[in-house]
Amino acid sequence: QVQLVESGGGLVQAGGSLRLSCAASGSIGSINRMGWYRQAPGKQRELVATITSGDNTDYTDSVKGRFTISRDNSKNTVYLQMNNLKTEDTAVYYCNMRHQYSSRSPEYNRWGQGTQVTVSS
C-alpha cells in the first residue's frame, strides 16, 4: 500500500520559516512528479510547487522567491522550505505524488493526509 506521510507543519509568526517533509513508502515504482498543494478555509485546493523526476521545478506566483521545493530520491522524500511566511500562507498543505509501476502502466495520483500551517501576524 502506498503511503505519503507529511511532517513539519505548525504555528509560526509572519516572516518566519518552516520546512515540510513528505516521505513516500510502499510499492511505488517510478515517481514522475512530487509536489505540494494547499487549501485555505473556504477556498479551493491550489498547487504550490512541483518537482519532476528530472528536477524541473514549478511554483505558483505567490510563493516564488520564498518557497523552495527539493527531493531526496534515495528516500522517496520531498521537502518544501518556506521562508518569509505570510498570513495568507495559512492553509492545510498536502503532499502529492504521481507515479507509475512501468512505462505501460497508468499513472497513479496519491495524496498525503495534510499538515496544518498557521502563520500569525
Salt bridges, closest charged atoms under 4 A:
GLU46 OE2 - ARG38 NE 2.65
ASP61 OD1 - LYS64 NZ 2.98
ASP89 OD1 - ARG38 NH1 2.98
ASP89 OD2 - ARG66 NH1 2.76
